[in-house]
Amino acid sequence: MKRILVTGGAGFIGSHLCERLLKEGNDVICLDNYFTGSKENIAHLLSNPYFELVRHDVTSPYYAEVDEIYNLACPASPVHYQYNPIKTVKTSVMGAINMLGLAKRVRAKILQASTSEVHGDGCDSVYQADAGVENADIFVATTGSDDVNLISCEIAKLVFGVPRTIARVNSPKNERIFRRMGIEAVSSTMVITRLIESEAMAGAVHAVMSLTQGDLVLTEVNIPNPDALVNPTAAKLEGRRVADITLPDGSLLVAVGRGDSLEIVKGATILYPGDQVIVVHKEGLENEVKSVLRSIR
Ligand SMILES: NC(=O)c1ccc[n+]([C@@H]2O[C@H](COP(=O)([O-])OP(=O)(O)OC[C@H]3O[C@@H](n4cnc5c(N)ncnc54)[C@H](O)[C@@H]3O)[C@@H](O)[C@H]2O)c1
């Protein structure tokens, strides 16, 4: 069991972290001044004997014998950190100095939370450089403007050498242009269309993700379960071994979701009506994959 200090523990991330650390069997001190956080976020933890709540401001020194410190105490959204900029700077600087001092004194490991954003125009390479884009594995552009998403992805790729760029495409007409330029395109219109389609048809196929390289599509297929519609509890399900299912060439069963679990598929895995199956296949094979998997019942 470790003794762990979470500053800003009554905030959004802090409260979930406290919960997780307690579940893992640790002794947790949650420190907060409730500027943006609230006791309600951690009310369910108060009866746990290994949880301790301290009202304190990190701009003042704090001492506790702990093994680890997560310093999350700082207003995180613009409306809150701009409310009193001087106090925000003090919290960031004095808070970090106090927590680093404590870590040094008690030889604790420390995690310092950082800011979540760089403000500026994503189409300006100066801001991309400021955000450290050259170290990114993936650049994602999700603004409501296709022009901005396209240009910022191109800058990330060509100027900073980011290997993968993914863009939200607002107008379906532009999807092809993005793909032609090697940008992975996620069209909100297409995603919504597919969701509606899958809601409308039991056992329908919908693409979860489209992978530009190699024209591969990751698709989720719900195997229909008509018995469950008639009498869900009496439904006696007959399954089929994956090794006995012949899918078209260029397609592969990857995983199966059942209830809360997701398993990698092997030859001996049995698929049942009601399962959600993830398939990787070449573009254009949707209907063939669908008709094979819909016949499992
Ligand atoms: N939420 C995100 O997406 C995100 C992303 C990256 C980094 N972060 C960073 O993670 C940290 C926590 O973010 P969050 O989303 O949980 O924010 P939050 O506002 O929900 O939590 C911050 C907590 O710190 C407390 N706090 C503020 N000033 C304090 C002070 N002087 N002394 C003691 N407590 C103080 C607040 O009352 C609140 O409970 C922040 O530093 C934020 O910049 C957040």
The ligand as an SDF file (V2000), in Angstrom:
LIG
                    3D

 44 48  0  0  0  0  0  0  0  0999 V2000
   -9.2930   18.1670  -18.1080 N   0  0  0  0  0  0  0  0  0  0  0  0
   -8.4240   18.0850  -19.0920 C   0  0  0  0  0  0  0  0  0  0  0  0
   -8.7710   17.7390  -20.2440 O   0  0  0  0  0  0  0  0  0  0  0  0
   -6.9580   18.3670  -18.8530 C   0  0  0  0  0  0  0  0  0  0  0  0
   -6.0430   18.1160  -19.8850 C   0  0  0  0  0  0  0  0  0  0  0  0
   -4.6820   18.3510  -19.6530 C   0  0  0  0  0  0  0  0  0  0  0  0
   -4.2480   18.8430  -18.4360 C   0  0  0  0  0  0  0  0  0  0  0  0
   -5.1610   19.0990  -17.4610 N   0  0  0  0  0  0  0  0  0  0  0  0
   -4.6340   19.6110  -16.2020 C   0  0  0  0  0  0  0  0  0  0  0  0
   -4.9940   18.7000  -15.1400 O   0  0  0  0  0  0  0  0  0  0  0  0
   -5.2760   19.4280  -13.9280 C   0  0  0  0  0  0  0  0  0  0  0  0
   -6.6660   19.1030  -13.4140 C   0  0  0  0  0  0  0  0  0  0  0  0
   -7.6210   19.3750  -14.4220 O   0  0  0  0  0  0  0  0  0  0  0  0
   -9.1940   19.1690  -14.1850 P   0  0  0  0  0  0  0  0  0  0  0  0
   -9.8090   19.0840  -15.5450 O   0  0  0  0  0  0  0  0  0  0  0  0
   -9.4140   18.0620  -13.2130 O   0  0  0  0  0  0  0  0  0  0  0  0
   -9.6140   20.5770  -13.5650 O   0  0  0  0  0  0  0  0  0  0  0  0
  -10.5950   20.9120  -12.3560 P   0  0  0  0  0  0  0  0  0  0  0  0
  -10.8110   22.3850  -12.3730 O   0  0  0  0  0  0  0  0  0  0  0  0
  -11.8020   20.0320  -12.3840 O   0  0  0  0  0  0  0  0  0  0  0  0
   -9.7130   20.5010  -11.0820 O   0  0  0  0  0  0  0  0  0  0  0  0
   -8.7470   21.3250  -10.5270 C   0  0  0  0  0  0  0  0  0  0  0  0
   -8.8870   21.2010   -9.0210 C   0  0  0  0  0  0  0  0  0  0  0  0
   -7.8700   21.9880   -8.4110 O   0  0  0  0  0  0  0  0  0  0  0  0
   -8.4530   22.7120   -7.3430 C   0  0  0  0  0  0  0  0  0  0  0  0
   -7.6470   23.9090   -7.1290 N   0  0  0  0  0  0  0  0  0  0  0  0
   -7.5310   24.9970   -7.9260 C   0  0  0  0  0  0  0  0  0  0  0  0
   -6.6900   25.8850   -7.3990 N   0  0  0  0  0  0  0  0  0  0  0  0
   -6.2560   25.3440   -6.2220 C   0  0  0  0  0  0  0  0  0  0  0  0
   -5.3640   25.7720   -5.2080 C   0  0  0  0  0  0  0  0  0  0  0  0
   -4.7380   26.9600   -5.2830 N   0  0  0  0  0  0  0  0  0  0  0  0
   -5.1510   24.9480   -4.1500 N   0  0  0  0  0  0  0  0  0  0  0  0
   -5.7870   23.7520   -4.0430 C   0  0  0  0  0  0  0  0  0  0  0  0
   -6.6330   23.3100   -4.9800 N   0  0  0  0  0  0  0  0  0  0  0  0
   -6.8650   24.0870   -6.0490 C   0  0  0  0  0  0  0  0  0  0  0  0
   -9.8800   23.0240   -7.8180 C   0  0  0  0  0  0  0  0  0  0  0  0
  -10.7550   23.3420   -6.7480 O   0  0  0  0  0  0  0  0  0  0  0  0
  -10.2350   21.7120   -8.5110 C   0  0  0  0  0  0  0  0  0  0  0  0
  -10.7980   20.7790   -7.6130 O   0  0  0  0  0  0  0  0  0  0  0  0
   -5.1150   20.9040  -14.3040 C   0  0  0  0  0  0  0  0  0  0  0  0
   -3.8060   21.3030  -13.9390 O   0  0  0  0  0  0  0  0  0  0  0  0
   -5.2780   20.9360  -15.8250 C   0  0  0  0  0  0  0  0  0  0  0  0
   -4.6080   22.0230  -16.4230 O   0  0  0  0  0  0  0  0  0  0  0  0
   -6.4880   18.8670  -17.6400 C   0  0  0  0  0  0  0  0  0  0  0  0
  1  2  1  0
  2  3  2  0
  2  4  1  0
  4  5  1  0
  4 44  2  0
  5  6  2  0
  6  7  1  0
  7  8  2  0
  8  9  1  0
  8 44  1  0
  9 10  1  0
  9 42  1  0
 10 11  1  0
 11 12  1  0
 11 40  1  0
 12 13  1  0
 13 14  1  0
 14 15  2  0
 14 16  1  0
 14 17  1  0
 17 18  1  0
 18 19  2  0
 18 20  1  0
 18 21  1  0
 21 22  1  0
 22 23  1  0
 23 24  1  0
 23 38  1  0
 24 25  1  0
 25 26  1  0
 25 36  1  0
 26 27  1  0
 26 35  1  0
 27 28  2  0
 28 29  1  0
 29 30  1  0
 29 35  2  0
 30 31  1  0
 30 32  2  0
 32 33  1  0
 33 34  2  0
 34 35  1  0
 36 37  1  0
 36 38  1  0
 38 39  1  0
 40 41  1  0
 40 42  1  0
 42 43  1  0
M  CHG  2   8   1  16  -1
M  END
$$$$
